[in-house]
Every structure is written in structure tokens, then in C-alpha cells.
Amino acid sequence: FAAAAGVGRDTVRYYERNGLLPPPARRASGYRDYHDSDIARLNCILRCKAMGFTLAEIRELLILSDQTGEDMSNIKATAQAKLN
């Protein structure tokens, strides 16, 4: 998972501990089981960081995303306000 996103495992664990990534399901072997939606969420976090968003701001955007589902207008407006 970490390699697919181009980050270290510690980065993934850090985002999990800070609530940016949901805790992954565990396989019977104890390995973490990630999904495509987790990769998309991590990529979103990384893009937001690259644009200068703080982790607190990224958390807010992710919460908005979780609440609004497909309607991205509120998220876009919030992100645009930050970038301006």
C-alpha cells in the first residue's frame, strides 16, 4: 500500500493515527487489508499537502468529502478559498 502511493509505511501509520486514513481491516494473518478507496484517499492527502494544506485543513476537507459524497462543490469552494 505504502509503495503504491510512493510513501513510507511510517507515513501511512501516521495518517492512520491522526484520523486521516481509516484503520484498515485485518486479515487472519494480521496483515492490513487496504482497498482502492484507501489509495485514492491517501493520494488526495498527498495532493493537498503538496498544495500547502495543513493536516488539520486536510482533515476538514476529508470530513466534508465523507459527508457530501458525490457533491464536491462545497469541498472545491473550501479548497479554493484556502488557495486564494
N, C-alpha and C positions, 0 to 999 in steps of 0.2 A: 504494500500500500504506500509506504513512505517513498520507496524508489519510484513508483509510478508517478508520484506527484513531484519528484525531484527534491525531496526534503529528507532530513534525518528522522529516525524513529523518535528521538527526543522531542523534536518539533511536534510530531503527531501527538505524543503523550502530553505535552504542554498544552496544546489546544484542547485536548480532552479534559484535562484537569481544570481548565479555565472555562469550560462550558461552551466553547466554540464548535467543537465536534461532539456528537453524542457518543456515549460509551458504546463500543461495538459489542455485538453478540459474541459469545464464545463457543467455539467448537468443543466437542467432547475431549479433545486433546489439550484444550486450554488456549489454543491459538485464537487470536482475534479474527473475526469474520467481517470484513468490510464489503460494502456494496458500491455500485456505480454512483449512487446519490451521495455517498460519503466522499468519493473522489471529487465530484462536482462541488460539494461544499468546501472541501479543502482548497480547491483551485480558486474558488470565489474569495476565500480568506486571503490567499496569497496575492490575488489581483488587487484586493482592497488595500493590503499592506503596501504594495508597490505604488499605489496612488496616494499614500500618505495618511490613510485612516489609522487611528489608534485601535487597539484591541477592544476597548470599550465601545467605540463607534461601530466597529465591525460586528460586535455582539448585537448592538441595536438594529443594524441592518439585517442580520440573520433572524432576529426575532420578528421583524416586520415581514420578512420573507416567509417565515413559518406561518404567520398569522394570515397573510393575504393570499398565499398560494400562487395562482397564475397571474393575478393582478399586480404587475410590477410598477405601476405608476407612482405609488407612494414611496417605494424604495428608490426609484430613479430620482424623484424630487428631492429626497433626503440626501442622496449621494451628490446630486448636482449642487445643492446648497453648500455642502462641505467643499466641493471642488472650487466653487466660485470664491 
